[in-house]
Amino acid sequence: MKLHLLRMAKAQGQARFPGVEGFEARVVQAPEAVEETRMYLVLEGELIIDLPDRSYLHLRRNEAAQVQQPHNLVPVNSAVVVVWKP
């Protein structure tokens, strides 16, 4: 099975693999708070991840990070991101 995650997420707002729990590609257009561990891979755009210690990660296209503490996602304009919930 072949899925074009970027195209599907942009067309539908999100894309999931059938049978794979906790893995999706989606469009992030507004800030959001996340309380759980997540892994992110930016497919398009830029994403800032604000951390509780007032530091941040700035992810650009093809960059990834795993965040194990509560955090906030802040897209720069809009971003298409693969989100993994381990």
Phi, psi and chi 1 to 4 in degrees:
 res  aa     phi    psi   chi1   chi2   chi3   chi4
   1 MET       -  134.4  172.6 -172.7  -28.1      -
   2 LYS  -118.8  128.8  178.2  179.8  176.5 -179.9
   3 LEU  -125.9  134.0  -60.7  174.4      -      -
   4 HIS   -96.7   93.5 -163.9  -73.7      -      -
   5 LEU   -59.7  -40.6  -65.8  175.2      -      -
   6 LEU   -62.6  -50.4 -179.9   59.0      -      -
   7 ARG   -62.7  -44.3  -88.1 -168.5 -125.5  147.9
   8 MET   -64.8  -42.9  -70.2  175.7   65.7      -
   9 ALA   -64.3  -41.6      -      -      -      -
  10 LYS   -67.0  -36.0  -72.6  172.3   79.8  171.3
  11 ALA   -78.4  -35.6      -      -      -      -
  12 GLN  -113.5   -7.6  -58.4  170.7   12.4      -
  13 GLY    91.3  -24.9      -      -      -      -
  14 GLN  -161.7  159.3   71.9  175.8    9.7      -
  15 ALA  -141.3  137.1      -      -      -      -
  16 ARG  -127.6  151.3  -63.0  174.7 -172.1 -113.3
  17 PHE   -85.6  127.6  -87.9  104.1      -      -
  18 PRO   -60.1  130.5  -20.8   30.8      -      -
  19 GLY    83.2   -1.0      -      -      -      -
  20 VAL  -111.7  108.3  178.6      -      -      -
  21 GLU   -77.7  142.7  -71.0  -65.9  -42.5      -
  22 GLY    75.4   16.7      -      -      -      -
  23 PHE  -130.0  123.1 -178.4   89.4      -      -
  24 GLU  -153.1  155.4   67.5  178.9   -8.9      -
  25 ALA  -109.3  135.3      -      -      -      -
  26 ARG  -152.0  162.1   62.0 -171.9 -178.5   93.5
  27 VAL   -89.2  128.1  177.7      -      -      -
  28 VAL  -109.0  115.4  180.0      -      -      -
  29 GLN  -115.2  -13.8  -64.5  179.8  -27.6      -
  30 ALA  -140.8  155.8      -      -      -      -
  31 PRO   -59.0  146.8  -23.6   33.9      -      -
  32 GLU  -150.0  148.8   59.2 -175.1   76.7      -
  33 ALA   -94.0  140.0      -      -      -      -
  34 VAL  -129.3  131.5  179.5      -      -      -
  35 GLU  -101.8  -13.6  -63.0  -63.1  -37.2      -
  36 GLU  -111.5  167.8  -56.7  169.1  -42.7      -
  37 THR   -64.6  134.9  -62.9      -      -      -
  38 ARG  -144.1  154.5  -64.1  -81.0 -165.6  -80.5
  39 MET  -117.8  136.7 -178.2  169.6 -143.6      -
  40 TYR  -124.2  142.7  -58.7  100.7      -      -
  41 LEU  -133.9  120.9  168.7   64.3      -      -
  42 VAL   -84.9  121.2  176.4      -      -      -
  43 LEU   -90.9  -31.9  -61.4  178.1      -      -
  44 GLU  -155.7  140.5 -177.6  176.3  -90.0      -
  45 GLY    88.3 -157.8      -      -      -      -
  46 GLU  -137.5  148.2  -63.1  179.6   41.0      -
  47 LEU  -135.8  130.1 -176.9   67.7      -      -
  48 ILE  -104.8  131.9  -64.4  171.1      -      -
  49 ILE  -112.8  109.0  -57.2  172.0      -      -
  50 ASP   -83.4  130.2  -75.6  -33.2      -      -
  51 LEU  -105.5  158.0  -58.3  169.4      -      -
  52 PRO   -61.7  -25.9   -9.7   14.8      -      -
  53 ASP   -85.1   14.3   65.0    0.1      -      -
  54 ARG    73.8   10.0  -62.6 -167.5  173.5  -93.2
  55 SER   -93.0  175.9   64.6      -      -      -
  56 TYR  -153.1  162.2   66.1   92.1      -      -
  57 LEU  -115.7  136.9  -58.8  170.2      -      -
  58 HIS  -116.1  105.4 -174.1  169.8      -      -
  59 LEU  -100.1  134.6  -59.5 -179.3      -      -
  60 ARG  -113.5  178.4  -66.4  171.7 -179.8   87.9
  61 ARG   -48.3  132.5 -175.2  175.1  173.0 -142.4
  62 ASN    71.1   12.1  -63.4  -33.8      -      -
  63 GLU  -104.0  149.5  -66.7 -178.9  -26.9      -
  64 ALA  -135.4  159.0      -      -      -      -
  65 ALA  -155.6  149.4      -      -      -      -
  66 GLN  -109.9  130.6 -178.2  174.7   10.8      -
  67 VAL  -120.8  122.6 -176.1      -      -      -
  68 GLN  -105.7    6.7  -62.3 -178.9  -24.2      -
  69 GLN  -129.0  167.3   64.4 -132.5   29.9      -
  70 PRO   -55.9  144.6  -24.6   34.3      -      -
  71 HIS  -157.9  169.1   54.8  -78.1      -      -
  72 ASN  -118.9  136.4  -67.1  -48.7      -      -
  73 LEU   -96.8  131.3  -59.8  179.6      -      -
  74 VAL  -132.5  105.6 -177.7      -      -      -
  75 PRO   -75.1  147.3   28.3  -33.4      -      -
  76 VAL   -90.8  107.8  176.7      -      -      -
  77 ASN    63.9  -97.2  -65.5  -37.2      -      -
  78 SER  -140.3  148.4  174.5      -      -      -
  79 ALA  -139.2  144.5      -      -      -      -
  80 VAL  -104.4  121.9  178.9      -      -      -
  81 VAL  -131.4  137.1 -179.6      -      -      -
  82 VAL   -87.0  128.5  170.9      -      -      -
  83 VAL  -117.5  127.2 -179.5      -      -      -
  84 TRP  -117.6  128.4 -138.4  -37.3      -      -
  85 LYS  -108.8   93.9  -57.9  171.9 -170.3  174.8
  86 PRO   -66.7      -   17.4  -20.3      -      -
